[in-house]
């Protein structure tokens, strides 16, 4: 089972970019997502973390421990 214990940073997205919230995982470069609400951003970033980890393993990258 994949653990999702990475720190997540959630920030309001600028209105000129559509508003809502942005989420990113500093330990996983390029792992970002967004959502209309904070809860949606968290749900979406959890899916992005799983996809990032799966692709990193497929590419033979070192995966940072959570």
Backbone as CSV, one residue per row, in Angstrom:
resi,resn,N_x,N_y,N_z,CA_x,CA_y,CA_z,C_x,C_y,C_z
1,UNK,0.847,-1.188,0.000,0.000,0.000,0.000,0.885,1.242,0.000
2,UNK,0.514,2.231,-0.760,1.272,3.479,-0.845,0.874,4.380,0.310
3,UNK,1.884,4.890,1.018,1.612,5.834,2.107,1.555,7.241,1.543
4,UNK,0.653,8.036,2.065,0.479,9.410,1.599,0.809,10.401,2.707
5,UNK,1.877,10.138,3.444,2.232,10.963,4.590,3.166,12.126,4.257
6,UNK,3.185,12.562,3.017,4.043,13.682,2.640,3.383,14.994,3.056
7,UNK,4.183,15.965,3.512,3.612,17.282,3.823,3.022,17.909,2.564
8,UNK,1.876,18.521,2.728,1.172,19.176,1.623,1.040,20.659,1.958
9,UNK,1.315,21.499,0.968,1.129,22.940,1.116,-0.102,23.323,0.303
10,UNK,-1.062,23.957,0.965,-2.285,24.400,0.286,-2.343,25.918,0.385
11,UNK,-2.540,26.555,-0.777,-2.575,28.017,-0.842,-3.757,28.453,-1.703
12,UNK,-4.333,29.597,-1.396,-5.378,30.114,-2.281,-4.785,30.407,-3.663
13,UNK,-5.521,30.063,-4.696,-5.094,30.384,-6.064,-5.600,31.784,-6.406
14,UNK,-4.830,32.550,-7.151,-5.275,33.896,-7.516,-6.579,33.871,-8.317
15,UNK,-7.412,34.867,-8.096,-8.680,34.960,-8.821,-8.457,34.998,-10.334
16,UNK,-7.389,35.659,-10.780,-7.127,35.733,-12.221,-6.766,34.369,-12.818
17,UNK,-6.470,33.398,-11.951,-6.199,32.025,-12.397,-7.391,31.112,-12.113
18,UNK,-8.517,31.702,-11.759,-9.722,30.917,-11.537,-10.098,30.720,-10.089
19,UNK,-9.244,31.178,-9.164,-9.548,31.043,-7.746,-9.401,29.610,-7.270
20,UNK,-10.042,29.290,-6.177,-9.915,27.966,-5.581,-8.630,27.845,-4.795
21,UNK,-8.074,26.643,-4.770,-6.877,26.367,-3.976,-5.885,25.540,-4.775
22,UNK,-4.618,25.800,-4.531,-3.529,25.023,-5.110,-2.930,24.159,-4.022
23,UNK,-2.526,22.963,-4.394,-1.853,22.071,-3.454,-0.567,21.581,-4.104
24,UNK,0.484,21.493,-3.298,1.757,20.982,-3.806,2.441,20.182,-2.707
25,UNK,3.354,19.316,-3.152,4.096,18.464,-2.224,5.574,18.815,-2.398
26,UNK,6.143,19.584,-1.471,7.535,20.025,-1.616,8.533,18.872,-1.769
27,UNK,8.260,17.717,-1.161,9.178,16.583,-1.236,9.137,15.857,-2.577
28,UNK,8.109,16.140,-3.395,7.948,15.473,-4.688,7.898,16.546,-5.780
29,UNK,9.037,16.885,-6.367,9.099,17.974,-7.350,8.077,17.804,-8.480
30,UNK,7.317,18.866,-8.704,6.333,18.868,-9.774,5.006,18.245,-9.403
31,UNK,4.873,17.768,-8.180,3.614,17.156,-7.740,2.698,18.268,-7.246
32,UNK,1.778,18.675,-8.108,0.859,19.772,-7.800,-0.540,19.404,-8.262
33,UNK,-1.516,20.052,-7.691,-2.903,19.885,-8.098,-3.672,21.100,-7.607
34,UNK,-4.968,21.094,-7.821,-5.796,22.195,-7.347,-7.209,21.700,-7.103
35,UNK,-8.058,22.598,-6.656,-9.456,22.284,-6.423,-10.223,23.546,-6.099
36,UNK,-11.519,23.467,-6.241,-12.352,24.625,-5.935,-12.399,24.901,-4.444
37,UNK,-12.281,23.843,-3.623,-12.278,23.977,-2.169,-10.987,23.366,-1.630
38,UNK,-10.683,23.651,-0.369,-9.502,23.044,0.261,-9.632,21.522,0.264
39,UNK,-10.827,21.027,0.575,-11.044,19.585,0.626,-10.822,18.944,-0.743
40,UNK,-11.298,19.588,-1.789,-11.108,19.071,-3.140,-9.631,19.097,-3.514
41,UNK,-8.926,20.149,-3.128,-7.493,20.231,-3.405,-6.739,19.109,-2.700
42,UNK,-7.112,18.796,-1.457,-6.474,17.709,-0.719,-6.748,16.365,-1.401
43,UNK,-7.987,16.133,-1.769,-8.336,14.882,-2.455,-7.557,14.755,-3.767
44,UNK,-7.494,15.834,-4.521,-6.793,15.802,-5.806,-5.288,15.609,-5.633
45,UNK,-4.693,16.220,-4.619,-3.246,16.064,-4.436,-2.932,14.648,-3.957
46,UNK,-3.825,14.020,-3.218,-3.597,12.634,-2.818,-3.530,11.734,-4.051
47,UNK,-4.388,11.975,-5.010,-4.344,11.222,-6.263,-3.066,11.536,-7.035
48,UNK,-2.660,12.802,-7.020,-1.428,13.200,-7.711,-0.206,12.555,-7.066
49,UNK,-0.208,12.431,-5.742,0.907,11.772,-5.044,1.014,10.320,-5.496
50,UNK,-0.110,9.620,-5.531,-0.076,8.219,-5.965,0.438,8.094,-7.392
51,UNK,-0.014,8.982,-8.276,0.444,8.952,-9.668,1.932,9.288,-9.756
52,UNK,2.385,10.274,-8.980,3.794,10.673,-8.989,4.664,9.507,-8.533
53,UNK,4.270,8.859,-7.436,5.059,7.748,-6.901,5.100,6.573,-7.874
54,UNK,3.969,6.261,-8.491,3.927,5.153,-9.451,4.836,5.439,-10.642
55,UNK,4.776,6.649,-11.161,5.612,6.995,-12.320,7.084,7.036,-11.937
56,UNK,7.391,7.536,-10.760,8.790,7.571,-10.311,9.347,6.156,-10.231
57,UNK,8.567,5.242,-9.704,9.018,3.841,-9.623,9.192,3.252,-11.018
58,UNK,8.262,3.548,-11.931,8.372,3.061,-13.313,9.640,3.568,-13.986
59,UNK,10.039,4.795,-13.658,11.219,5.403,-14.263,12.505,5.041,-13.513
60,UNK,12.377,4.323,-12.404,13.539,3.936,-11.628,14.115,5.058,-10.775
61,UNK,13.310,6.084,-10.531,13.747,7.193,-9.685,13.753,6.767,-8.225
62,UNK,14.584,7.445,-7.458,14.560,7.285,-6.018,13.321,7.987,-5.474
63,UNK,12.582,7.302,-4.619,11.364,7.878,-4.056,11.653,8.338,-2.639
64,UNK,11.448,9.631,-2.369,11.681,10.134,-1.009,10.772,9.427,-0.012
65,UNK,11.315,9.101,1.157,10.481,8.477,2.185,9.557,9.524,2.791
66,UNK,8.373,9.073,3.143,7.365,9.977,3.696,7.649,10.228,5.158
